[in-house]
Amino acid sequence: MTGEYGPQSDEDQFVLTGEAEKYLEDSGYHPVCQVCKKHVPLKKLNWDEQKIHESLEFKCHGKGLKFHFFEKKVFKVEELI
């Protein structure tokens, strides 16, 4: 891993898109890793006051996914490479 994000592959999407969107609806909800079944730590990135453009970073078992949202819907997912 280089510590940078690139296009997401389907090989290891350990957080499902619906789970990430559910977190935006309820910040008390935490997605569960599809691999190890533990709650996935997350970090809020690019959070604006109007919450139109938001990004969340999830990391678990040495992998990382960054979800980009527009108006509460995922429009792009990147994978830590």
Steps between C-alpha positions, in 0.01 A plus 500: 500500500626845409276697735321655203153428370419372153203347320312247710511136396225253583750262657471636854208731564484431872245778563188488286373817333167478681679473833698819432184685396322379814776659712422838342136461604590389854846593633443261791502211253836344415547268201620145559796361304386232255827310563557500877148605615633776731381861504712694253685812620427805287631848444300794369671684216396811304196561720326821395243687706217439253594129482465500121848363430626254759767231513552215744807282535466147638799285597505139615733197476767702318264626229350842443195630315401861443135571421409832336141620536291762324170585668523189724556253212827328413638620168854362520696240698879487511729230638827547691780378273 
